[in-house]
């Protein structure tokens, strides 16, 4: 098996440590996520619900704190190889079910 075969698929990632990854939504040792690419630095994964709160208007002026609203974006996140302990692929899983299914699994959470 080659890592290129799992691009576009949901996999389970096990991490050596989630230290330093909390700000991008990785706060435990196991995550289910879709692989969107890879390079010599690490794995690119999809986070369909990355949230942030903009503090500036498009013109550069500050948004008053009481008017700031959280926004959700699709994000592709680079996970360094040094954080990845294992990649678990499920070759017999139906791809359509994989796209539609967001149920919580007993181990790990979804990005």
C-alpha positions in Angstrom: 0.0 0.0 0.0 1.2 3.5 -0.8 0.1 6.7 0.9 -1.1 8.1 -2.5 -3.8 5.4 -2.5 -5.6 7.0 0.5 -5.8 10.6 -0.9 -9.5 11.5 -1.0 -10.4 8.9 1.6 -11.3 9.1 5.3 -8.7 7.5 7.6 -8.0 7.3 11.2 -4.8 9.2 12.3 -3.0 8.3 15.5 -0.7 10.9 16.8 2.5 10.7 18.9 1.3 13.9 20.5 -1.4 16.5 19.8 0.9 19.1 21.5 0.9 22.2 19.3 -2.0 21.1 17.2 -4.8 22.2 19.6 -5.4 25.5 17.8 -6.3 23.7 14.6 -8.8 21.4 16.3 -6.6 18.4 17.2 -6.8 17.9 20.9 -6.6 14.1 21.3 -4.5 11.2 20.1 -6.9 9.9 17.4 -8.8 11.7 14.7 -10.8 10.6 11.7 -10.2 12.8 8.7 -10.1 13.0 4.9 -6.6 13.0 3.4 -6.3 15.6 0.7 -2.6 15.3 -0.1 0.9 14.6 1.2 4.4 15.9 0.8 7.8 15.4 2.4 6.7 17.6 5.3 3.5 15.7 6.2 -0.1 14.8 5.5 -2.6 17.4 4.3 -6.0 16.8 5.9 -9.4 18.4 5.5 -11.2 20.2 8.3 -14.6 21.1 6.9 -15.5 23.1 10.0 -12.5 25.2 10.9 -13.7 28.2 12.9 -12.1 31.6 13.6 -13.4 35.0 14.6 -12.3 37.8 12.3 -11.2 41.0 14.1 -10.9 43.3 11.1 -13.1 44.4 8.3 -11.9 43.9 4.7 -10.8 47.6 4.7 -8.5 46.9 7.6 -10.5 48.6 10.3 -11.1 46.9 13.6 -14.4 45.1 14.2 -15.7 46.1 17.7 -15.6 43.1 20.0 -19.4 43.0 20.5 -19.9 42.8 16.7 -17.4 39.9 16.1 -18.9 36.6 14.9 -17.3 33.2 14.6 -17.1 32.0 11.0 -16.7 28.4 9.7 -14.5 27.6 6.8 -13.2 24.6 4.9 -9.5 24.3 5.7 -6.7 22.0 4.5 -4.2 21.5 7.4 -0.7 20.2 7.2 0.1 17.6 9.9 3.9 17.1 10.1 5.1 13.5 9.8 6.7 13.9 13.2 3.3 14.1 14.8 1.9 11.0 12.9 2.2 7.7 14.7 0.0 5.7 12.3 -2.5 6.0 9.5 -5.4 3.5 9.6 -7.1 2.9 6.2 -10.3 1.0 5.8 -10.2 -0.4 2.2 -13.5 -2.3 2.5 -15.5 0.7 3.6 -18.0 1.9 1.0 -17.0 5.3 -0.3 -20.5 6.6 -0.5 -21.1 5.7 3.2 -17.8 7.3 3.9 -18.9 10.6 2.4 -22.3 10.6 4.1 -21.5 9.1 7.5 -20.5 11.4 10.3 -21.4 9.3 13.2 -19.2 9.4 16.3 -17.0 6.4 16.6 -16.0 5.0 20.0 -12.4 6.0 19.5 -11.4 9.3 18.2 -13.3 12.2 16.8 -13.9 13.7 13.3 -12.2 16.8 11.9 
